[in-house]
C-alpha cells in the first residue's frame, strides 16, 4: 500500500512538473509572438512615417519647382532673353531675306528713325513704333519696309500718297486705294507684303529677295531693285 502511495506521489510530481513546463513554454511562445507583433507594428509605423515624409518632400519639391517656374515666367518673359543687335551691326544686301527682321530693339529703331535726316516730313519718326510692331507682326525686315515706302512715296511722302494714306502704291482699278489713317495704311501695306509677296504659296510670291518681289510688284521696271536698295542704305547711313 505504501509503495502504491509513493508511486502515485511520484506520478503526480511528474505531471505537475510537466504541466509547469508546458505553461512556461506557452508563455514564452506567447511572449515571443507578442514581441514579434510589436516589432512588425513598429516597423509598419516607421514605414508609414517614412512614406509620409517622402511624399511630403516630393510634393514640396514639385510645389517649389512650380513656384520657381511661375515666378520666372512672371519676372523674366521670353523677350528678356533676346540678344538684340546694335544699330551698327545691321547688315543689308540685295539678296537678303526680306522676311527676316533686322534684329534691333524697338528703342534703337526709334533712335534710328529719329536721326533719319532724309525724313523731311517726320513721317518715319512719327510712325516708328507702328512700323516696328507691324514688322514684328507680319515678319518684315524694318529696313526694307522703310526703304520701300521711301521708294514709292518719297522721303517727304508725296501728296497723293499722303491723302490716301497709301505708302507703297497699292492700286485698285488704276487708282490708289484709300485708307482712313496712317496706321491703317501702314498695316494694309505690311499685310499685303507678308501674305502675297513674302509667303510661299502667296498669289504674288516669287522669292523673298528684292528681285523676287520685283517680279510681281513692279515687273516692268529695271531700276526698282536699285531704287529700293538705295533707300534702304539711306536708312542706316
Buried (B, 14 or more C-beta within 10 A) or exposed (E): EEEEEEEEEEEEEEEEEEEEEEEEEEEEEEEEEEEEEEEEEEEEEEEEEEEEEEEEEEEEEEEEEEEEEEEEEEEEEEEEEEEBBEBEEBEBEEEBBBBEBBBBBBEBBBBBBEEBEEBEBEBBBEBBEBBBBBBEEBBBBBBBBBBBBBBBBBBBBEEEBBEBBBBBBBEEEEEBBEBEEBBEBBBBBBBBBBBBBBBEEBEBBBBBBBEBBBBBBBEEEEEBBEBBBEBBEBBBE
